[in-house]
Each structure stands twice: as structure tokens, then as C-alpha cells.
Amino acid sequence: MLQNPAIRTPVAISLGAIAGALSRYYLGLWFNQLFGTDFPYSTLIINISGCFVMGFFTTLSLGRLITIHPDVRLLVTTGFLGSYTTFSTYELDIVKLLQQGSLEISLLYCLSSAVLGLFSLQLGIALAKFIYIKEEL
């Protein structure tokens, strides 16, 4: 049954999604305990770390350094990271901050998520390339 890609691929994505969603949930609770809930630190940290892992993993897995089965790539990227990162929650947090009358805080949160997420993605790519180059030497 799992030899059939029409079954194996959705199963891989689903397993990754379950793990990603649970990781996002429990890390979110933990970050809320650590930092409080006045500012959506948990969503910010999860989105930034997800961007980093996406950049790192995709760069390594699509390069020649490691060989990863396409279903495993989908499990990690589409499944795990797709449910771990929380862009929709990010947008909801912005709306909540705006509804509280916190225009400055909502803009800070919006811009810091976008800029730091892009920076983290690039950092993940750079680290993967550094490891890749080091392995070739």
C-alpha cells in the first residue's frame, strides 16, 4: 500500500503536519510561559525558526551534500514546516493588536516578523552552503 506514491506522499505530508502542529502548539505554550502574552513572541519565534529551518533544510536536501527521498522532503517542508509556521496566526495577532489600539506595536510586530523571517531564511541558506562547501574540501 505505501509503495503507491498516491498514498505514500499524502501519508508523509500528514505525518509531518501532525508533528509540526503539535510542536507549534507546545512550543507556543512554553514561549507564552517564558515571555508572557502581551506581545506575540511565540508566533514570532516559531515563524522565524521555521524560516531558518526551511532555508537550511531545502538548501541541504536539494544540493549534492545529502540525498533525501522526495517524500521525506515533503514530510519536512510541506507537512512539518507548513503546519509549524503560523502565518495565519501571525496575521490574526496583528489584527488583535490593532483592535487593542496598538498601531505602533502591530507595525513593529508585522515588520519584525517579515524582516527577521527573511533574514533567518537567508541565514539558514548560508549555513547550509557553508556546511556543503566544508564537506567538499
C-alpha positions, 0 to 999 in steps of 0.5 A: 500500500505505501509503495503507491506514491498516491498514498505514500506522499499524502501519508508523509505530508500528514505525518509531518503536519501532525508533528509540526502542529503539535510542536507549534502548539507546545512550543507556543505554550512554553514561549507564552510561559517564558515571555508572557502574552502581551506581545506575540513572541511565540508566533514570532519565534516559531515563524522565524525558526521555521524560516531558518529551518526551511532555508537550511533544510531545502538548501541541504536536501536539494544540493549534492551534500545529502540525498533525501527521498522526495517524500521525506522532503515533503514530510519536512517542508510541506507537512512539518514546516507548513503546519509549524509556521503560523502565518495565519496566526501571525496575521490574526495577532496583528489584527488583535493588536490593532483592535487593542489600539496598538498601531505602533506595536502591530507595525513593529510586530508585522515588520519584525516578523517579515524582516527577521523571517527573511533574514533567518531564511537567508541565514539558514541558506548560508549555513547550509552552503557553508556546511556543503562547501566544508564537506567538499574540501 
